[in-house]
Amino acid sequence: MKPKKDSSFNSYARYSGIGIQMFAIIGIGSFIGVKLDERNGGDGNLWTIILALTSTIIAVVFVIRRIIANSKDDN
């Protein structure tokens, strides 16, 4: 029974790490967008929107790839 608890703990640790990485990717992309909008001036938030959406797509692709890789390792 002990290995089952260890494997579930490893699973939780693995997926919480993926969530933290996803949060970091989106946060960094949005931060860069805000800084570009501040530097370029103007009233719009074009760079923030573009980079936030792009980083979200990148983060989702990253998560899907990690989950597929982890499921292959488990089998």
PQR file of N, CA, C, O and H, with PARSE charges and radii, in Angstrom:
ATOM      1  N   MET A   1       0.821  -1.202   0.000 -0.4000 1.5000
ATOM      2  CA  MET A   1       0.000   0.000   0.000 -0.0000 2.0000
ATOM      3  C   MET A   1       0.861   1.261   0.000  0.5500 1.7000
ATOM      4  O   MET A   1       0.451   2.299  -0.519 -0.5500 1.4000
ATOM      5  N   LYS A   2       2.020   1.170   0.566 -0.4000 1.5000
ATOM      6  CA  LYS A   2       2.871   2.344   0.655 -0.0000 2.0000
ATOM      7  C   LYS A   2       3.265   2.921  -0.714  0.5500 1.7000
ATOM      8  O   LYS A   2       3.230   4.141  -0.875 -0.5500 1.4000
ATOM      9  H   LYS A   2       2.353   0.327   0.988  0.4000 1.0000
ATOM     10  N   PRO A   3       3.637   2.105  -1.696 -0.5600 1.5000
ATOM     11  CA  PRO A   3       4.003   2.686  -3.002  0.2800 2.0000
ATOM     12  C   PRO A   3       2.857   3.446  -3.657  0.5500 1.7000
ATOM     13  O   PRO A   3       3.093   4.400  -4.399 -0.5500 1.4000
ATOM     14  N   LYS A   4       1.621   3.038  -3.393 -0.4000 1.5000
ATOM     15  CA  LYS A   4       0.484   3.740  -3.987 -0.0000 2.0000
ATOM     16  C   LYS A   4       0.393   5.173  -3.453  0.5500 1.7000
ATOM     17  O   LYS A   4       0.098   6.097  -4.211 -0.5500 1.4000
ATOM     18  H   LYS A   4       1.428   2.263  -2.790  0.4000 1.0000
ATOM     19  N   LYS A   5       0.643   5.362  -2.152 -0.4000 1.5000
ATOM     20  CA  LYS A   5       0.621   6.709  -1.583 -0.0000 2.0000
ATOM     21  C   LYS A   5       1.765   7.542  -2.134  0.5500 1.7000
ATOM     22  O   LYS A   5       1.591   8.726  -2.421 -0.5500 1.4000
ATOM     23  H   LYS A   5       0.882   4.611  -1.536  0.4000 1.0000
ATOM     24  N   ASP A   6       2.929   6.934  -2.283 -0.4000 1.5000
ATOM     25  CA  ASP A   6       4.070   7.663  -2.839 -0.0000 2.0000
ATOM     26  C   ASP A   6       3.811   8.078  -4.281  0.5500 1.7000
ATOM     27  O   ASP A   6       4.155   9.189  -4.684 -0.5500 1.4000
ATOM     28  H   ASP A   6       3.070   5.972  -2.050  0.4000 1.0000
ATOM     29  N   SER A   7       3.204   7.186  -5.054 -0.4000 1.5000
ATOM     30  CA  SER A   7       2.942   7.533  -6.445 -0.0000 2.0000
ATOM     31  C   SER A   7       1.878   8.623  -6.551  0.5500 1.7000
ATOM     32  O   SER A   7       1.944   9.460  -7.452 -0.5500 1.4000
ATOM     33  H   SER A   7       2.924   6.284  -4.726  0.4000 1.0000
ATOM     34  N   SER A   8       0.901   8.626  -5.649 -0.4000 1.5000
ATOM     35  CA  SER A   8      -0.097   9.691  -5.686 -0.0000 2.0000
ATOM     36  C   SER A   8       0.519  11.018  -5.256  0.5500 1.7000
ATOM     37  O   SER A   8       0.170  12.069  -5.793 -0.5500 1.4000
ATOM     38  H   SER A   8       0.848   7.946  -4.917  0.4000 1.0000
ATOM     39  N   PHE A   9       1.437  10.971  -4.287 -0.4000 1.5000
ATOM     40  CA  PHE A   9       2.132  12.193  -3.885 -0.0000 2.0000
ATOM     41  C   PHE A   9       2.985  12.717  -5.029  0.5500 1.7000
ATOM     42  O   PHE A   9       3.010  13.921  -5.284 -0.5500 1.4000
ATOM     43  H   PHE A   9       1.721  10.117  -3.851  0.4000 1.0000
ATOM     44  N   ASN A  10       3.685  11.821  -5.723 -0.4000 1.5000
ATOM     45  CA  ASN A  10       4.493  12.233  -6.865 -0.0000 2.0000
ATOM     46  C   ASN A  10       3.623  12.843  -7.958  0.5500 1.7000
ATOM     47  O   ASN A  10       4.023  13.800  -8.620 -0.5500 1.4000
ATOM     48  H   ASN A  10       3.664  10.843  -5.516  0.4000 1.0000
ATOM     49  N   SER A  11       2.430  12.280  -8.141 -0.4000 1.5000
ATOM     50  CA  SER A  11       1.509  12.810  -9.138 -0.0000 2.0000
ATOM     51  C   SER A  11       1.066  14.224  -8.766  0.5500 1.7000
ATOM     52  O   SER A  11       1.034  15.113  -9.617 -0.5500 1.4000
ATOM     53  H   SER A  11       2.105  11.502  -7.602  0.4000 1.0000
ATOM     54  N   TYR A  12       0.725  14.431  -7.491 -0.4000 1.5000
ATOM     55  CA  TYR A  12       0.325  15.772  -7.047 -0.0000 2.0000
ATOM     56  C   TYR A  12       1.471  16.763  -7.209  0.5500 1.7000
ATOM     57  O   TYR A  12       1.264  17.886  -7.667 -0.5500 1.4000
ATOM     58  H   TYR A  12       0.751  13.709  -6.799  0.4000 1.0000
ATOM     59  N   ALA A  13       2.663  16.354  -6.839 -0.4000 1.5000
ATOM     60  CA  ALA A  13       3.822  17.240  -6.946 -0.0000 2.0000
ATOM     61  C   ALA A  13       4.102  17.578  -8.409  0.5500 1.7000
ATOM     62  O   ALA A  13       4.419  18.720  -8.741 -0.5500 1.4000
ATOM     63  H   ALA A  13       2.831  15.442  -6.467  0.4000 1.0000
ATOM     64  N   ARG A  14       3.983  16.582  -9.273 -0.4000 1.5000
ATOM     65  CA  ARG A  14       4.225  16.788 -10.698 -0.0000 2.0000
ATOM     66  C   ARG A  14       3.253  17.803 -11.289  0.5500 1.7000
ATOM     67  O   ARG A  14       3.654  18.732 -11.991 -0.5500 1.4000
ATOM     68  H   ARG A  14       3.726  15.654  -9.004  0.4000 1.0000
ATOM     69  N   TYR A  15       1.981  17.612 -10.996 -0.4000 1.5000
ATOM     70  CA  TYR A  15       0.965  18.476 -11.602 -0.0000 2.0000
ATOM     71  C   TYR A  15       0.903  19.852 -10.950  0.5500 1.7000
ATOM     72  O   TYR A  15       0.534  20.822 -11.613 -0.5500 1.4000
ATOM     73  H   TYR A  15       1.655  16.857 -10.426  0.4000 1.0000
ATOM     74  N   SER A  16       1.250  19.963  -9.684 -0.4000 1.5000
ATOM     75  CA  SER A  16       1.300  21.300  -9.092 -0.0000 2.0000
ATOM     76  C   SER A  16       2.475  22.081  -9.666  0.5500 1.7000
ATOM     77  O   SER A  16       2.388  23.297  -9.838 -0.5500 1.4000
ATOM     78  H   SER A  16       1.550  19.175  -9.146  0.4000 1.0000
ATOM     79  N   GLY A  17       3.562  21.396  -9.962 -0.4000 1.5000
ATOM     80  CA  GLY A  17       4.697  22.045 -10.607 -0.0000 2.0000
ATOM     81  C   GLY A  17       4.341  22.545 -11.997  0.5500 1.7000
ATOM     82  O   GLY A  17       4.782  23.617 -12.411 -0.5500 1.4000
ATOM     83  H   GLY A  17       3.632  20.409  -9.823  0.4000 1.0000
ATOM     84  N   ILE A  18       3.546  21.768 -12.712 -0.4000 1.5000
ATOM     85  CA  ILE A  18       3.097  22.184 -14.037 -0.0000 2.0000
ATOM     86  C   ILE A  18       2.232  23.442 -13.932  0.5500 1.7000
ATOM     87  O   ILE A  18       2.348  24.349 -14.755 -0.5500 1.4000
ATOM     88  H   ILE A  18       3.188  20.897 -12.376  0.4000 1.0000
ATOM     89  N   GLY A  19       1.374  23.492 -12.928 -0.4000 1.5000
ATOM     90  CA  GLY A  19       0.530  24.669 -12.728 -0.0000 2.0000
ATOM     91  C   GLY A  19       1.334  25.914 -12.414  0.5500 1.7000
ATOM     92  O   GLY A  19       1.030  27.003 -12.902 -0.5500 1.4000
ATOM     93  H   GLY A  19       1.280  22.755 -12.259  0.4000 1.0000
ATOM     94  N   ILE A  20       2.359  25.749 -11.599 -0.4000 1.5000
ATOM     95  CA  ILE A  20       3.224  26.884 -11.259 -0.0000 2.0000
ATOM     96  C   ILE A  20       3.967  27.374 -12.498  0.5500 1.7000
ATOM     97  O   ILE A  20       4.113  28.581 -12.695 -0.5500 1.4000
ATOM     98  H   ILE A  20       2.607  24.865 -11.203  0.4000 1.0000
ATOM     99  N   GLN A  21       4.441  26.445 -13.338 -0.4000 1.5000
ATOM    100  CA  GLN A  21       5.125  26.840 -14.559 -0.0000 2.0000
ATOM    101  C   GLN A  21       4.176  27.549 -15.520  0.5500 1.7000
ATOM    102  O   GLN A  21       4.564  28.507 -16.189 -0.5500 1.4000
ATOM    103  H   GLN A  21       4.323  25.465 -13.178  0.4000 1.0000
ATOM    104  N   MET A  22       2.941  27.078 -15.585 -0.4000 1.5000
ATOM    105  CA  MET A  22       1.946  27.725 -16.446 -0.0000 2.0000
ATOM    106  C   MET A  22       1.682  29.155 -15.965  0.5500 1.7000
ATOM    107  O   MET A  22       1.618  30.086 -16.768 -0.5500 1.4000
ATOM    108  H   MET A  22       2.627  26.300 -15.041  0.4000 1.0000
ATOM    109  N   PHE A  23       1.532  29.317 -14.661 -0.4000 1.5000
ATOM    110  CA  PHE A  23       1.318  30.640 -14.076 -0.0000 2.0000
ATOM    111  C   PHE A  23       2.504  31.559 -14.383  0.5500 1.7000
ATOM    112  O   PHE A  23       2.312  32.734 -14.699 -0.5500 1.4000
ATOM    113  H   PHE A  23       1.584  28.561 -14.009  0.4000 1.0000
ATOM    114  N   ALA A  24       3.713  31.035 -14.291 -0.4000 1.5000
ATOM    115  CA  ALA A  24       4.911  31.846 -14.543 -0.0000 2.0000
ATOM    116  C   ALA A  24       5.001  32.266 -16.010  0.5500 1.7000
ATOM    117  O   ALA A  24       5.343  33.412 -16.304 -0.5500 1.4000
ATOM    118  H   ALA A  24       3.868  30.081 -14.034  0.4000 1.0000
ATOM    119  N   ILE A  25       4.699  31.354 -16.927 -0.4000 1.5000
ATOM    120  CA  ILE A  25       4.767  31.682 -18.355 -0.0000 2.0000
ATOM    121  C   ILE A  25       3.780  32.793 -18.694  0.5500 1.7000
ATOM    122  O   ILE A  25       4.130  33.751 -19.384 -0.5500 1.4000
ATOM    123  H   ILE A  25       4.421  30.424 -16.689  0.4000 1.0000
ATOM    124  N   ILE A  26       2.551  32.664 -18.211 -0.4000 1.5000
ATOM    125  CA  ILE A  26       1.531  33.680 -18.501 -0.0000 2.0000
ATOM    126  C   ILE A  26       1.889  34.997 -17.821  0.5500 1.7000
ATOM    127  O   ILE A  26       1.723  36.064 -18.413 -0.5500 1.4000
ATOM    128  H   ILE A  26       2.267  31.886 -17.651  0.4000 1.0000
ATOM    129  N   GLY A  27       2.373  34.932 -16.598 -0.4000 1.5000
ATOM    130  CA  GLY A  27       2.752  36.145 -15.878 -0.0000 2.0000
ATOM    131  C   GLY A  27       3.883  36.901 -16.539  0.5500 1.7000
ATOM    132  O   GLY A  27       3.835  38.126 -16.651 -0.5500 1.4000
ATOM    133  H   GLY A  27       2.508  34.065 -16.118  0.4000 1.0000
ATOM    134  N   ILE A  28       4.906  36.176 -16.978 -0.4000 1.5000
ATOM    135  CA  ILE A  28       6.039  36.825 -17.636 -0.0000 2.0000
ATOM    136  C   ILE A  28       5.613  37.443 -18.968  0.5500 1.7000
ATOM    137  O   ILE A  28       6.018  38.559 -19.292 -0.5500 1.4000
ATOM    138  H   ILE A  28       4.945  35.181 -16.887  0.4000 1.0000
ATOM    139  N   GLY A  29       4.799  36.722 -19.740 -0.4000 1.5000
ATOM    140  CA  GLY A  29       4.322  37.267 -21.013 -0.0000 2.0000
ATOM    141  C   GLY A  29       3.489  38.521 -20.820  0.5500 1.7000
ATOM    142  O   GLY A  29       3.639  39.492 -21.561 -0.5500 1.4000
ATOM    143  H   GLY A  29       4.470  35.815 -19.478  0.4000 1.0000
ATOM    144  N   SER A  30       2.614  38.502 -19.830 -0.4000 1.5000
ATOM    145  CA  SER A  30       1.771  39.673 -19.564 -0.0000 2.0000
ATOM    146  C   SER A  30       2.613  40.847 -19.061  0.5500 1.7000
ATOM    147  O   SER A  30       2.378  41.992 -19.447 -0.5500 1.4000
ATOM    148  H   SER A  30       2.491  37.713 -19.228  0.4000 1.0000
ATOM    149  N   PHE A  31       3.586  40.562 -18.206 -0.4000 1.5000
ATOM    150  CA  PHE A  31       4.450  41.610 -17.677 -0.0000 2.0000
ATOM    151  C   PHE A  31       5.234  42.290 -18.796  0.5500 1.7000
ATOM    152  O   PHE A  31       5.344  43.515 -18.825 -0.5500 1.4000
ATOM    153  H   PHE A  31       3.777  39.631 -17.893  0.4000 1.0000
ATOM    154  N   ILE A  32       5.777  41.496 -19.714 -0.4000 1.5000
ATOM    155  CA  ILE A  32       6.513  42.066 -20.843 -0.0000 2.0000
ATOM    156  C   ILE A  32       5.579  42.919 -21.702  0.5500 1.7000
ATOM    157  O   ILE A  32       5.975  43.983 -22.179 -0.5500 1.4000
ATOM    158  H   ILE A  32       5.687  40.501 -19.690  0.4000 1.0000
ATOM    159  N   GLY A  33       4.341  42.457 -21.899 -0.4000 1.5000
ATOM    160  CA  GLY A  33       3.371  43.239 -22.664 -0.0000 2.0000
ATOM    161  C   GLY A  33       3.061  44.575 -22.011  0.5500 1.7000
ATOM    162  O   GLY A  33       2.968  45.594 -22.696 -0.5500 1.4000
ATOM    163  H   GLY A  33       4.020  41.593 -21.511  0.4000 1.0000
ATOM    164  N   VAL A  34       2.900  44.580 -20.694 -0.4000 1.5000
ATOM    165  CA  VAL A  34       2.633  45.831 -19.967 -0.0000 2.0000
ATOM    166  C   VAL A  34       3.818  46.782 -20.117  0.5500 1.7000
ATOM    167  O   VAL A  34       3.639  47.975 -20.362 -0.5500 1.4000
ATOM    168  H   VAL A  34       2.976  43.753 -20.137  0.4000 1.0000
ATOM    169  N   LYS A  35       5.024  46.247 -19.969 -0.4000 1.5000
ATOM    170  CA  LYS A  35       6.213  47.097 -20.082 -0.0000 2.0000
ATOM    171  C   LYS A  35       6.372  47.661 -21.496  0.5500 1.7000
ATOM    172  O   LYS A  35       6.770  48.814 -21.664 -0.5500 1.4000
ATOM    173  H   LYS A  35       5.170  45.278 -19.771  0.4000 1.0000
ATOM    174  N   LEU A  36       6.061  46.850 -22.512 -0.4000 1.5000
ATOM    175  CA  LEU A  36       6.132  47.364 -23.884 -0.0000 2.0000
ATOM    176  C   LEU A  36       5.088  48.453 -24.115  0.5500 1.7000
ATOM    177  O   LEU A  36       5.371  49.446 -24.785 -0.5500 1.4000
ATOM    178  H   LEU A  36       5.738  45.914 -22.375  0.4000 1.0000
ATOM    179  N   ASP A  37       3.889  48.278 -23.572 -0.4000 1.5000
ATOM    180  CA  ASP A  37       2.862  49.310 -23.709 -0.0000 2.0000
ATOM    181  C   ASP A  37       3.270  50.590 -22.996  0.5500 1.7000
ATOM    182  O   ASP A  37       3.007  51.684 -23.495 -0.5500 1.4000
ATOM    183  H   ASP A  37       3.659  47.471 -23.028  0.4000 1.0000
ATOM    184  N   GLU A  38       3.911  50.469 -21.830 -0.4000 1.5000
ATOM    185  CA  GLU A  38       4.370  51.661 -21.115 -0.0000 2.0000
ATOM    186  C   GLU A  38       5.465  52.375 -21.905  0.5500 1.7000
ATOM    187  O   GLU A  38       5.485  53.604 -21.976 -0.5500 1.4000
ATOM    188  H   GLU A  38       4.124  49.581 -21.424  0.4000 1.0000
ATOM    189  N   ARG A  39       6.366  51.608 -22.492 -0.4000 1.5000
ATOM    190  CA  ARG A  39       7.479  52.198 -23.232 -0.0000 2.0000
ATOM    191  C   ARG A  39       7.026  52.871 -24.516  0.5500 1.7000
ATOM    192  O   ARG A  39       7.553  53.919 -24.889 -0.5500 1.4000
ATOM    193  H   ARG A  39       6.349  50.609 -22.434  0.4000 1.0000
ATOM    194  N   ASN A  40       6.048  52.274 -25.198 -0.4000 1.5000
ATOM    195  CA  ASN A  40       5.587  52.831 -26.466 -0.0000 2.0000
ATOM    196  C   ASN A  40       4.583  53.956 -26.284  0.5500 1.7000
ATOM    197  O   ASN A  40       4.283  54.676 -27.236 -0.5500 1.4000
ATOM    198  H   ASN A  40       5.620  51.423 -24.895  0.4000 1.0000
ATOM    199  N   GLY A  41       4.072  54.113 -25.101 -0.4000 1.5000
ATOM    200  CA  GLY A  41       3.096  55.166 -24.862 -0.0000 2.0000
ATOM    201  C   GLY A  41       1.768  54.815 -25.500  0.5500 1.7000
ATOM    202  O   GLY A  41       1.524  53.654 -25.826 -0.5500 1.4000
ATOM    203  H   GLY A  41       4.316  53.528 -24.327  0.4000 1.0000
ATOM    204  N   GLY A  42       0.934  55.775 -25.676 -0.4000 1.5000
ATOM    205  CA  GLY A  42      -0.366  55.516 -26.291 -0.0000 2.0000
ATOM    206  C   GLY A  42      -1.386  55.060 -25.255  0.5500 1.7000
ATOM    207  O   GLY A  42      -1.054  54.765 -24.107 -0.5500 1.4000
ATOM    208  H   GLY A  42       1.133  56.719 -25.411  0.4000 1.0000
ATOM    209  N   ASP A  43      -2.622  55.013 -25.694 -0.4000 1.5000
ATOM    210  CA  ASP A  43      -3.698  54.678 -24.775 -0.0000 2.0000
ATOM    211  C   ASP A  43      -4.048  53.189 -24.787  0.5500 1.7000
ATOM    212  O   ASP A  43      -4.692  52.695 -23.862 -0.5500 1.4000
ATOM    213  H   ASP A  43      -2.892  55.253 -26.627  0.4000 1.0000
ATOM    214  N   GLY A  44      -3.629  52.482 -25.824 -0.4000 1.5000
ATOM    215  CA  GLY A  44      -4.038  51.097 -25.981 -0.0000 2.0000
ATOM    216  C   GLY A  44      -3.183  50.114 -25.197  0.5500 1.7000
ATOM    217  O   GLY A  44      -2.087  50.433 -24.736 -0.5500 1.4000
ATOM    218  H   GLY A  44      -3.107  52.884 -26.576  0.4000 1.0000
ATOM    219  N   ASN A  45      -3.710  48.936 -25.067 -0.4000 1.5000
ATOM    220  CA  ASN A  45      -2.993  47.853 -24.406 -0.0000 2.0000
ATOM    221  C   ASN A  45      -2.716  46.731 -25.404  0.5500 1.7000
ATOM    222  O   ASN A  45      -2.858  45.553 -25.076 -0.5500 1.4000
ATOM    223  H   ASN A  45      -4.600  48.677 -25.442  0.4000 1.0000
ATOM    224  N   LEU A  46      -2.330  47.093 -26.597 -0.4000 1.5000
ATOM    225  CA  LEU A  46      -2.181  46.117 -27.670 -0.0000 2.0000
ATOM    226  C   LEU A  46      -1.138  45.052 -27.334  0.5500 1.7000
ATOM    227  O   LEU A  46      -1.410  43.862 -27.485 -0.5500 1.4000
ATOM    228  H   LEU A  46      -2.215  48.049 -26.864  0.4000 1.0000
ATOM    229  N   TRP A  47       0.046  45.455 -26.883 -0.4000 1.5000
ATOM    230  CA  TRP A  47       1.094  44.484 -26.573 -0.0000 2.0000
ATOM    231  C   TRP A  47       0.712  43.596 -25.405  0.5500 1.7000
ATOM    232  O   TRP A  47       1.027  42.406 -25.397 -0.5500 1.4000
ATOM    233  H   TRP A  47       0.267  46.423 -26.760  0.4000 1.0000
ATOM    234  N   THR A  48       0.040  44.162 -24.428 -0.4000 1.5000
ATOM    235  CA  THR A  48      -0.394  43.364 -23.286 -0.0000 2.0000
ATOM    236  C   THR A  48      -1.361  42.273 -23.733  0.5500 1.7000
ATOM    237  O   THR A  48      -1.239  41.122 -23.315 -0.5500 1.4000
ATOM    238  H   THR A  48      -0.217  45.129 -24.435  0.4000 1.0000
ATOM    239  N   ILE A  49      -2.307  42.630 -24.569 -0.4000 1.5000
ATOM    240  CA  ILE A  49      -3.291  41.655 -25.052 -0.0000 2.0000
ATOM    241  C   ILE A  49      -2.613  40.594 -25.906  0.5500 1.7000
ATOM    242  O   ILE A  49      -2.854  39.400 -25.725 -0.5500 1.4000
ATOM    243  H   ILE A  49      -2.406  43.565 -24.908  0.4000 1.0000
ATOM    244  N   ILE A  50      -1.768  41.023 -26.836 -0.4000 1.5000
ATOM    245  CA  ILE A  50      -1.103  40.073 -27.739 -0.0000 2.0000
ATOM    246  C   ILE A  50      -0.215  39.107 -26.953  0.5500 1.7000
ATOM    247  O   ILE A  50      -0.290  37.894 -27.150 -0.5500 1.4000
ATOM    248  H   ILE A  50      -1.572  41.992 -26.984  0.4000 1.0000
ATOM    249  N   LEU A  51       0.615  39.635 -26.075 -0.4000 1.5000
ATOM    250  CA  LEU A  51       1.546  38.776 -25.350 -0.0000 2.0000
ATOM    251  C   LEU A  51       0.847  37.928 -24.284  0.5500 1.7000
ATOM    252  O   LEU A  51       1.290  36.815 -24.003 -0.5500 1.4000
ATOM    253  H   LEU A  51       0.676  40.620 -25.915  0.4000 1.0000
ATOM    254  N   ALA A  52      -0.227  38.431 -23.691 -0.4000 1.5000
ATOM    255  CA  ALA A  52      -0.972  37.619 -22.732 -0.0000 2.0000
ATOM    256  C   ALA A  52      -1.632  36.428 -23.427  0.5500 1.7000
ATOM    257  O   ALA A  52      -1.594  35.309 -22.916 -0.5500 1.4000
ATOM    258  H   ALA A  52      -0.587  39.336 -23.919  0.4000 1.0000
ATOM    259  N   LEU A  53      -2.232  36.668 -24.585 -0.4000 1.5000
ATOM    260  CA  LEU A  53      -2.853  35.568 -25.329 -0.0000 2.0000
ATOM    261  C   LEU A  53      -1.807  34.590 -25.866  0.5500 1.7000
ATOM    262  O   LEU A  53      -2.002  33.376 -25.812 -0.5500 1.4000
ATOM    263  H   LEU A  53      -2.263  37.577 -25.001  0.4000 1.0000
ATOM    264  N   THR A  54      -0.712  35.115 -26.377 -0.4000 1.5000
ATOM    265  CA  THR A  54       0.351  34.256 -26.894 -0.0000 2.0000
ATOM    266  C   THR A  54       0.961  33.397 -25.784  0.5500 1.7000
ATOM    267  O   THR A  54       1.180  32.200 -25.971 -0.5500 1.4000
ATOM    268  H   THR A  54      -0.553  36.101 -26.421  0.4000 1.0000
ATOM    269  N   SER A  55       1.232  34.002 -24.642 -0.4000 1.5000
ATOM    270  CA  SER A  55       1.816  33.237 -23.543 -0.0000 2.0000
ATOM    271  C   SER A  55       0.821  32.225 -22.986  0.5500 1.7000
ATOM    272  O   SER A  55       1.228  31.162 -22.515 -0.5500 1.4000
ATOM    273  H   SER A  55       1.054  34.974 -24.490  0.4000 1.0000
ATOM    274  N   THR A  56      -0.472  32.531 -23.029 -0.4000 1.5000
ATOM    275  CA  THR A  56      -1.474  31.563 -22.591 -0.0000 2.0000
ATOM    276  C   THR A  56      -1.491  30.353 -23.522  0.5500 1.7000
ATOM    277  O   THR A  56      -1.563  29.214 -23.062 -0.5500 1.4000
ATOM    278  H   THR A  56      -0.803  33.394 -23.411  0.4000 1.0000
ATOM    279  N   ILE A  57      -1.424  30.596 -24.813 -0.4000 1.5000
ATOM    280  CA  ILE A  57      -1.387  29.493 -25.782 -0.0000 2.0000
ATOM    281  C   ILE A  57      -0.130  28.659 -25.583  0.5500 1.7000
ATOM    282  O   ILE A  57      -0.192  27.430 -25.601 -0.5500 1.4000
ATOM    283  H   ILE A  57      -1.366  31.522 -25.187  0.4000 1.0000
ATOM    284  N   ILE A  58       1.001  29.310 -25.396 -0.4000 1.5000
ATOM    285  CA  ILE A  58       2.257  28.596 -25.164 -0.0000 2.0000
ATOM    286  C   ILE A  58       2.165  27.762 -23.892  0.5500 1.7000
ATOM    287  O   ILE A  58       2.615  26.617 -23.868 -0.5500 1.4000
ATOM    288  H   ILE A  58       1.051  30.309 -25.382  0.4000 1.0000
ATOM    289  N   ALA A  59       1.585  28.328 -22.832 -0.4000 1.5000
ATOM    290  CA  ALA A  59       1.463  27.604 -21.566 -0.0000 2.0000
ATOM    291  C   ALA A  59       0.556  26.391 -21.703  0.5500 1.7000
ATOM    292  O   ALA A  59       0.856  25.334 -21.149 -0.5500 1.4000
ATOM    293  H   ALA A  59       1.220  29.259 -22.851  0.4000 1.0000
ATOM    294  N   VAL A  60      -0.548  26.522 -22.431 -0.4000 1.5000
ATOM    295  CA  VAL A  60      -1.464  25.393 -22.621 -0.0000 2.0000
ATOM    296  C   VAL A  60      -0.786  24.293 -23.425  0.5500 1.7000
ATOM    297  O   VAL A  60      -0.917  23.115 -23.092 -0.5500 1.4000
ATOM    298  H   VAL A  60      -0.793  27.381 -22.881  0.4000 1.0000
ATOM    299  N   VAL A  61      -0.062  24.661 -24.479 -0.4000 1.5000
ATOM    300  CA  VAL A  61       0.669  23.668 -25.272 -0.0000 2.0000
ATOM    301  C   VAL A  61       1.713  22.973 -24.401  0.5500 1.7000
ATOM    302  O   VAL A  61       1.881  21.756 -24.483 -0.5500 1.4000
ATOM    303  H   VAL A  61       0.044  25.618 -24.749  0.4000 1.0000
ATOM    304  N   PHE A  62       2.406  23.735 -23.578 -0.4000 1.5000
ATOM    305  CA  PHE A  62       3.403  23.181 -22.674 -0.0000 2.0000
ATOM    306  C   PHE A  62       2.764  22.184 -21.714  0.5500 1.7000
ATOM    307  O   PHE A  62       3.308  21.101 -21.497 -0.5500 1.4000
ATOM    308  H   PHE A  62       2.269  24.724 -23.513  0.4000 1.0000
ATOM    309  N   VAL A  63       1.621  22.533 -21.138 -0.4000 1.5000
ATOM    310  CA  VAL A  63       0.939  21.648 -20.194 -0.0000 2.0000
ATOM    311  C   VAL A  63       0.479  20.364 -20.882  0.5500 1.7000
ATOM    312  O   VAL A  63       0.637  19.274 -20.331 -0.5500 1.4000
ATOM    313  H   VAL A  63       1.179  23.413 -21.314  0.4000 1.0000
ATOM    314  N   ILE A  64      -0.079  20.485 -22.060 -0.4000 1.5000
ATOM    315  CA  ILE A  64      -0.542  19.301 -22.789 -0.0000 2.0000
ATOM    316  C   ILE A  64       0.637  18.377 -23.095  0.5500 1.7000
ATOM    317  O   ILE A  64       0.523  17.161 -22.940 -0.5500 1.4000
ATOM    318  H   ILE A  64      -0.207  21.370 -22.508  0.4000 1.0000
ATOM    319  N   ARG A  65       1.750  18.931 -23.521 -0.4000 1.5000
ATOM    320  CA  ARG A  65       2.925  18.114 -23.819 -0.0000 2.0000
ATOM    321  C   ARG A  65       3.455  17.428 -22.574  0.5500 1.7000
ATOM    322  O   ARG A  65       3.841  16.260 -22.625 -0.5500 1.4000
ATOM    323  H   ARG A  65       1.843  19.918 -23.647  0.4000 1.0000
ATOM    324  N   ARG A  66       3.479  18.141 -21.456 -0.4000 1.5000
ATOM    325  CA  ARG A  66       3.962  17.540 -20.203 -0.0000 2.0000
ATOM    326  C   ARG A  66       3.041  16.431 -19.729  0.5500 1.7000
ATOM    327  O   ARG A  66       3.514  15.396 -19.259 -0.5500 1.4000
ATOM    328  H   ARG A  66       3.166  19.090 -21.414  0.4000 1.0000
ATOM    329  N   ILE A  67       1.735  16.627 -19.844 -0.4000 1.5000
ATOM    330  CA  ILE A  67       0.785  15.601 -19.411 -0.0000 2.0000
ATOM    331  C   ILE A  67       0.912  14.359 -20.289  0.5500 1.7000
ATOM    332  O   ILE A  67       0.865  13.238 -19.783 -0.5500 1.4000
ATOM    333  H   ILE A  67       1.351  17.468 -20.226  0.4000 1.0000
ATOM    334  N   ILE A  68       1.070  14.544 -21.588 -0.4000 1.5000
ATOM    335  CA  ILE A  68       1.250  13.403 -22.479 -0.0000 2.0000
ATOM    336  C   ILE A  68       2.553  12.667 -22.139  0.5500 1.7000
ATOM    337  O   ILE A  68       2.575  11.437 -22.092 -0.5500 1.4000
ATOM    338  H   ILE A  68       1.107  15.455 -22.000  0.4000 1.0000
ATOM    339  N   ALA A  69       3.622  13.405 -21.906 -0.4000 1.5000
ATOM    340  CA  ALA A  69       4.900  12.784 -21.556 -0.0000 2.0000
ATOM    341  C   ALA A  69       4.797  12.044 -20.221  0.5500 1.7000
ATOM    342  O   ALA A  69       5.330  10.943 -20.083 -0.5500 1.4000
ATOM    343  H   ALA A  69       3.605  14.405 -21.945  0.4000 1.0000
ATOM    344  N   ASN A  70       4.120  12.635 -19.246 -0.4000 1.5000
ATOM    345  CA  ASN A  70       3.960  11.986 -17.954 -0.0000 2.0000
ATOM    346  C   ASN A  70       3.112  10.732 -18.045  0.5500 1.7000
ATOM    347  O   ASN A  70       3.390   9.749 -17.359 -0.5500 1.4000
ATOM    348  H   ASN A  70       3.687  13.529 -19.359  0.4000 1.0000
ATOM    349  N   SER A  71       2.080  10.748 -18.881 -0.4000 1.5000
ATOM    350  CA  SER A  71       1.249   9.566 -19.023 -0.0000 2.0000
ATOM    351  C   SER A  71       2.009   8.442 -19.723  0.5500 1.7000
ATOM    352  O   SER A  71       1.775   7.269 -19.435 -0.5500 1.4000
ATOM    353  H   SER A  71       1.854  11.546 -19.439  0.4000 1.0000
ATOM    354  N   LYS A  72       2.915   8.785 -20.635 -0.4000 1.5000
ATOM    355  CA  LYS A  72       3.748   7.761 -21.276 -0.0000 2.0000
ATOM    356  C   LYS A  72       4.743   7.171 -20.270  0.5500 1.7000
ATOM    357  O   LYS A  72       5.034   5.976 -20.311 -0.5500 1.4000
ATOM    358  H   LYS A  72       3.106   9.738 -20.869  0.4000 1.0000
ATOM    359  N   ASP A  73       5.263   8.011 -19.367 -0.4000 1.5000
ATOM    360  CA  ASP A  73       6.199   7.521 -18.350 -0.0000 2.0000
ATOM    361  C   ASP A  73       5.506   6.593 -17.361  0.5500 1.7000
ATOM    362  O   ASP A  73       6.117   5.641 -16.874 -0.5500 1.4000
ATOM    363  H   ASP A  73       5.027   8.982 -19.333  0.4000 1.0000
ATOM    364  N   ASP A  74       4.233   6.858 -17.059 -0.4000 1.5000
ATOM    365  CA  ASP A  74       3.492   6.036 -16.114 -0.0000 2.0000
ATOM    366  C   ASP A  74       3.166   4.662 -16.672  0.5500 1.7000
ATOM    367  O   ASP A  74       3.031   3.696 -15.921 -0.5500 1.4000
ATOM    368  H   ASP A  74       3.737   7.631 -17.455  0.4000 1.0000
ATOM    369  N   ASN A  75       3.040   4.576 -17.997 -0.4000 1.5000
ATOM    370  CA  ASN A  75       2.729   3.275 -18.615 -0.0000 2.0000
ATOM    371  C   ASN A  75       3.976   2.523 -18.815  0.5500 1.7000
ATOM    372  O   ASN A  75       3.946   1.401 -19.322 -0.5500 1.4000
ATOM    373  H   ASN A  75       3.151   5.361 -18.606  0.4000 1.0000
TER
END
